[in-house]
Amino acid sequence: MMPPAYVRLDLDAVRHNLEQVKRYAPDNKIMAVIKANAYGHGMDRVAAALEQADGFAVARVDEGARLRQAGFEQPITVLQGFVCADELQQLLKYRLAAVIHAPQQIAILQQQPDRAIKLAVWLKLDTGMNRLGFKAHDFAAAYQALLACAAVEQPINLITHFANADDLLDDKTRRQIDLFNDAVKDYPGQRSIANSAGIIGWPSVRSGAAQDRGGDWVRPGLMLYGCSPFAGKTGADFGLKPAMSLHSRLIAVKDLAVGESVGYSGTWTCRSATRLGVVSIGYGDGYHRATRSGAPVLVNGRRVPLIGRVSMDMITVDLNDLPDAQPGDPVTLWGNGLPVEEIARHADTIPYTLLCGITQRVQVM
Ligand SMILES: *Cc1c(COP(=O)(O)O)cnc(C)c1O
């Protein structure tokens, strides 16, 4: 028997999506971004499926340490670097590369003695995201300070991050690229700029790949999981396949009369006699509470509309077009045939939050 709510993970789709990244960025090396438990898909299984990637990126030191403990030997970059000397020791112990984005990190590195195994670093330029990174006017000094650190591996690699690459009409991305290329032009290290939106939408960040540096690195996250980083599109528009599908089942079917209202706060009122289905999934599983009435749900593979509020453990759907549906019938909340991008639109959010939001009680199959 299937569990009440479960995720089906399609690792062939993950591998297919990696091939698509290579199609978009044939001259680049690929740092597969598997932070946040591989966007909710399960870090270990996704990392194993991505053995053709050149390396991994995670957000935090503990995520990188877990990957090493699980036996992965590829280069692993920690995108937030470290915040204290203890975390730096963890990075060294597990041979994790660190993004260096702030002066206090360099101050900690300056206290480190020379050592056999040095810390691989990505020095981050803030080109306009205004989150992590050195501003252009501090960048050369940070570079020189790092060069003088005995515990730092040479060459120093160079990284920045896009703020608006999902908006193809915003020339901020162009300015970020130019600012980065100008700041790093005299340095020998490898470069890394592009997230998924950059890889698909901004080809010029790839054409700069320098073969004499072994090819620069792209950092795909979302597209590996089969989703579009661009609003109004789905992964299929870019040759991607969804890696996750979320499933449950009907647990009750009942008939309601005109004028009856459904669920907490009675946000839905029946305008005609309504056959109502109750599905065993809710925000306690990661089905977003903000999802509005009208969002599509697949019952027996057919689309029906969500009606009423999302509860912790249940949602309700209108089965008028599916009068034969019965308790026990299979339900798909997103995945094959129902893009998570579409559900995100109905919840006023982005696919990232839905994928990352899957909770512990959902069994992964
Ligand atoms: C999360 C992240 C990525 C991946 O972004 P996607 O939009 O999922 O492709 C790349 N680089 C950095 C610095 C990130 O934090």
The ligand as an ORCA input file, in Angstrom:
! r2SCAN-3c Opt
* xyz 0 1
  C      21.132     28.989     -4.853
  C      22.251     29.561     -5.619
  C      22.474     29.189     -6.960
  C      21.505     28.348     -7.753
  O      20.429     29.169     -8.168
  P      19.251     28.617     -9.085
  O      18.422     29.822     -9.347
  O      18.519     27.600     -8.284
  O      19.887     28.037    -10.296
  C      23.628     29.664     -7.579
  N      24.489     30.468     -6.923
  C      24.283     30.872     -5.648
  C      25.266     31.787     -4.995
  C      23.154     30.443     -4.963
  O      22.940     30.853     -3.707
*
